[in-house]
Amino acid sequence: MRMPRGRTMMVALMLPSMLVAQAASADETCNSPYLSTLIEGQEDYVHVGTLGVKGLGDESDKLVTVDVNPRSKSYGTVVHTLSVGGRGEAHHGGFTDDRRYLWAGRLDDNRIFVFDIGGDPAKPRLVRTISDFAEKTGYVGPHTFYALPGRMLVQGLSNTQDHGGRTGMAVYNNKGEFVARYDMPTGEHDGVAADGYGYDIGINPQKNALLTSSFTGWNNYMMDFGKLVQDGEAMKRFGNTMVMWNLKAMKPEKVMSVPGSPLEIRWSLKPDDNWALTATALTSKLVLVKQDEAGEWLTKAVADIGDPAKIPLPVDISISADAKGLWVNTFMDGKTRYFDLSNPEAPVQTYEKVIGKQVNMVSQSWDGKRVYFTSSLLGNWDKRGGDDEQFLKLYHWDGKALTEQFALDFYALELGRAHHMKFSAAPGRRAVQNDDRSPLLARR
């Protein structure tokens, strides 16, 4: 693995990470633990990244802002759209540690867009476009954006050499300057074949643990889905590993076999917990990643998601702040399922609901009372014809059932395919300082 000179600076910045405590209240449940400010109470806006569609509206990828505060006169409506030009498979985004800027990437043309959200959350501004991600890193498909102190950690999905699944993580500073790259491990690791694939990032600072998952390369994710599933060789080219990294040293410590393409990673947010969950897209399992009594990281399939034989295609998951429940979306049947995590070794499904003819992303508020859903997976993987619904939907959750509050048809509004979501709040009550993170900020 190449260790660039920028690594020393990054590691020095990350040394105070053990001082970081999990937030006690407010905000989303899937942000980086390094965010220095948190939404206090009700979120005001949801920002939705959308994929442009040829012949629809301006045809461009865009950031759409929706008012979600029920006390607002514009509640449940689109208050702002910001087109970024072209269509490049817009996908995920993440805040910088100061929460001022939202970074979002495109999986096809590798562009990264930096939006100023902090200035006026109702009207985000595009302030920077990074167009040389592939040239600087050798990676393709900037997917996950995960805040570090003064840095942004970006997980790629593919590479410039063969557009397959081998990839790595890149580090930028908050100004958008490239700092370092870290290849995903390959070869044999204690009897496990490391495939070099990547997808999501999840950090538990208290355990000095950075966990990564795996998906597939550009050749597959840009292929028509119907063609892909009929291509036996292509279906072999999906990730089957997760990697536990030493966070401060940025070195892989253990490669774990997790068959079936493990996707999103969600650490328990309870202080001192030592476990995370992921869902496997192709084998439809919930997989627990946990330390044993000797401190060794192990993986274990702990529950089925729907009927694995029907390949419901689990896509996104969201853990509750108290780590007692997990939402799991399955794309093919359009369902969300709620699992009781009272015993993370044996999750139990207690509820399910059809959200639409297809469903992808799920984001819940920290208090667990509001759950948001969007529809698009990938431009060439979404369903066709009347089954190709594109929406943002908000539900209230009372612990027993979801009740729809509003639904926005993104096709009718000529906005495109709705994908990733992030919350923000209005100036004046925008955010509160997390006192537990003040040592980190003081030493930065």
N, C-alpha and C positions, 0 to 999 in steps of 0.2 A: 504493500500500500504506500502510495506517495504521501509524504508528510510535508506540505509546503510551509514556507517560513511564516505565513499568516497564522499558522496554527498556534504559535506561542501566545500571540495577542489574544486569540479567542479563548484559549484555556484560562489565561489570567482573568479574563472577564467573567468566566463561568465559575471560578473558585468559590465565590460567595453563595453558590446555588444551594448549599446545604442549609442556609439560613432561611430559605423561602418556606413559608407555610401556606397551606391551601386556604383559599378564601372562605370566610365564615358565612357570607350572605351575598345575594345579588348576582346578576349576570348569567351568561350561558354556562353550560357544563362541559364544553369541549374545547375551550381556549387553552393556549399555552399558560403554564403556571407562572411565567415571567411577566405577564401583564401587570403594570404598576398601578393602574387605575381600573375601577370596576363600576359598572352601572349600578346605581342605587335604586332598587325596586323595579317598577314597570319600565320595560324598554319602550322607546318612542318610535324607532324605525327598524325595519328589516331591509337590508341591502341584498338584492338577489342578482347573482351573475347569470346572464342569459346568453345562449348561443343564437346567433343570427340565423335566419332562414331565408333562403333565396326566394324572392318574390313577396316577402312579408315586411311591411314597413320599410325602414331604411336598409334592411337586410344585414345589419351589422351586429356583432357581439356588443353587449352593453351592460352597464350596472344600473339596476332599477331600484329605486328607493320607495318603500311603501310605509305609510303612516299606520302604526299598529297600537297607538295609545287610545283606548276607548273614550277618553275624555276630550279627544281632539275632534274638531269639526270635519277634518279630512280622514277620519279613521276608516281603515279598510280600503284606501284608494292609493293609486300611484301618484306620488308628489314630485318625482323627478326621474328622468332617464338621461344616461350619459353614454353615448355611443363611442366606441374606441376605434372603429374603422375595420372593415373586413370581417372575415369569418375564419377563426383559427382554432376551433374547438375549445372555447372558453370553459374553464372548469373550476378549480378550488381557489380559495383565498384565505389570508390570515393577517391579523393585525401585527404591527410592530409593537415592541415592548411598552412604548409610551402611549399606545392605542391611537395615536394621531393618524397613522397611515394604514391603509389596507392594500396589501399586495395580492394580485390575482394573476394567474397564468393561463396560457393556452397550450394545449397538448399537441397541436399540429405544427404551428409555425414558431412555437417556443418563445413567443413574446411574453413579457411580464409587465403588467401595468400597476403603477403605484398611485392610489387615490388618496387625496386629503379628505378624511372623514371628520377629523376633529374640529376643523375650522367652522363648518356649518354642515352638520350631519344630514340636514334636509336637502342639501345641494352639494354632493361630493364633487371634487374637482380632480381631473387627471393631471398629475404634476410631473410624472416621469414615466418613460417607456424604456424598458431594458430589452434591446433587440439582439444582443449578442450572447445570450445564455448558452446556446449550443456551442458557439465558437470558443467561449471562455472555459467551459467546463468539459466538453466532450459528451455531455448528456443531452437527452431529448425528452420533452414532455415534463416541464416543471409542474409538479402536482400538488404537493403539500407544502404550505408556508407556515413555519413554526418559529415564533419569536424566541430569541435568546437575548441576554443583556446587550443592547446596542447592536444586535445582529439579527439576521433573518436566515434560518436554516431551510433550505429548499430541497425536497426529495424529487429526483427525476424518476421517470418511468422507463427510459430507453437510452440509446446511445447513437452517436453519429456514424459509427463504423458499419453496423449491419442492421440498425433499427430493431434489434431484438430486445430481450428483457434485461440484459446486463446494464447496470446503471450505477448511480451513486448519489451522494448528497453534496450540495454546494452551500457555502457560507458567503453571505454578503453583509456589508455593514448597512446601517440604516439609511446611508446616503445613496445606496444602490451600487456600491463599488464591490467587485468580486474580491474575496479574501482567500478562500481555500476550497479544496474539493476532497471528498473521501469516497473511494470506491466501495461498493458493497462487496463483501467477501465472496470468493469463489474457491473451488477445490474442496478437499476433504477436511472436515473439522470434527475431530473426535468421533469419527464414524458417520457423520452427517454430511451429505453432499451439499455444499453451499452453491446456490444457483446464481447469485449475483443480482437477483431481482429486487425491486423496491416498490413501495406504494405509500404507506402512511408512516408518521412519526408520532411517538408518544413519550413524554419524559416524566419521570418521577424523581424530582431533585433530591428528596430525602434518601433515596436508595442509590443515588448516583447512577441512575438507570435510564438509558435511551433505548427504546424498543422500536424496531422497524418491521414492516410487513412486506408482502410481495404481491405483484399482479402480473402484468404482461407488457410486451414491448409495442412500439408504434405499428409494426407490421400487423399485429392482431387488433389493437384497439381502434385503428382507423379502418378496419375491414368491415364490410357489411355483416351484421350479426348472423343472418340466415346462412350466408356463405361460410362464416367462421365455424359454426357448429357442425357443418357438414365436412369440414376439413380436418381429418384425423390428425395430421401432423401439426397443424396450427393449435389444436386443442391440447397438445402435449406441451406447448410453450406457455404455460402459466406457472407462476411461482408456487413453491411448496415449502417455503421456509419463513421463519422469523429470526431476527438477530437481536441479541441483547448486547448493547455497547456500553463500555465504560464512558460515562458522560464527560467527565473532566479530561480524560486522555483522548477521547474520540477514537477509541480502538474497539473493534468487535471482540467480545469475550466469549460468546457462545452462539452457535448456530443451531436452531431447533427445527425439527421436521414438523411441519403443519400442512398436510396435504389439502389441496383444493382451493388455493388462492386466498389466503387470509388478508382481509382488507382493513377497514377502520380499526384503530386501537383506542380503547377507552380505559384509562387507569381509574381505579377507585379513588374518589376524591376525599375519602375519610383520612384524617391524619394517622400516620403510622401503618396504614394498610400496605400490603406488599403484593398486590395482584392487579392484573388487567384482563380485559376481555377483548376478543376479536370474533368476527364471524367469517366463515369460509364460503366464498361465493359458489363454488362448484360442488362441494360436498354438503352444504347446508348444515354446518355445525357451529355451535358456540364453543369457543376454545378458551380455556382459562390459562393464563400465564402467571405462575406464582412461585415464590421462593419456598423451598422445603425447610425443615428445621436446621439443616446444615448451611442454609443460605444459597443453595443451588437453585438456579432458575429452571423450571420445568413447565411443560405444556401438557394439557389434558383436555380432550373433548368432553364437555360436560352436559350438552343438551342438543337435541335435534331442533332445527327450525323448520316447521311445517313437515312436509313429506319429502325427505331428501331424494327419493326416487323420481319425483316430478321436477326436480331442480328448480325450486321457486326463485333462486338467484338472490340470496341476501346481499344487500348493497350498503346500507348505512345503519349505524347503531348510535344510540345516545343514552348514556348512563345518568341516573339521577344524582343530585348533589349528595344525598345521604347514602349512595351506593346500594340502595335497597331495591332498585328497579332498573330495567333496561328496555328501551324501545328498539325494535328490530324491524327494518323495512325489507320487504321482498318484492323485487321489481316485476316478476312475471305475473303474479296474481294480484298485484296492486294493494297488498295488505301491509298493515303495521301490526306487530305483535308486542305485547308487554310481558316481560318475564320478571317474576319475583326473584330477587337475588338475596333473600334472607340467608341462604346458604349458597355462596358463589360456587361451591363444588357441585351443586345440583340445582341449577336454575329451573323454575317451573313457570310455564306459560299460563297466565291467568286471564288474558284478554286478547282479542284480535278484532280488527275492523278493516273493511275494504275502503281505502282512501280514494282510489281511482282505478282506471284500467291499467295504469302503470304508476309506480311511485318510486322515488329514489331517496332524496335527502330528508333527514329529520333533525330538527333543532328544538330543544326544550329550554324553557326559562329555568333559572336556578331554583325557584320555589316549586317547580314542577307543575304549575297550574296551566301553562300555555305550551302547546306543542305545534310546531310549524312543519309543513311538508311541501316539497316540490317534486317535480315529475320526471325530469330528464336525466338519463344516464350518460349516454354518449350519442352524438349526432347520428352515427350509423348503427347504433344499437337500439334506439327508441323504436317503439312499435309503429306500425304503418296504418294508414287509413283512419277509420273512426276510433281505433284503439290508441292513436297517438294524441293523447290529452296532454296539455301543457298548462300547469297551474301553480299557484301558491295558495295553500289553504292553512287557516288557523283554527285550532280546536282548543277548547278548555277541557282539562282533565281533573276530575274530582276524586280520582283514586279507584273509580269503578267503571267509568265510561267516558269516551270522547264526545264532546258536543261541538258541532261546527259553528264557528263565529262568522267567518266570511271565506269566500273563495274567489280568486281572481283568475279569469281565463286568459292566459298569456297569448294565445293565438288570436282571440277576439280583440285583444288590446294591441295586437301587432307588435308584441315584444319579443317573440321568439320562444326558445326552449328554456324553461326555468331550471336552474341547477343549484349552486351553493348559496347559503344564507349566512349573514352575519348581523348581529344586533348593534344598535347604537342608541344614544340618548341625547336629548336636546341640550344646548348650552345652558348653564345656570344650574342644572341638576344632572349634567352630563355624566359625571363619574365621581367617585369618592376615592381618596387615597387608601391603599391597603397598607396599614401601618406595619403589618408583618413583613412587608417587603422593603421598608425603609433602609435597612442595612445594605441591601443590594444596591439601592439607588445611590446611597451615600458613597459607596466605594467604586462606582462606575467611572 
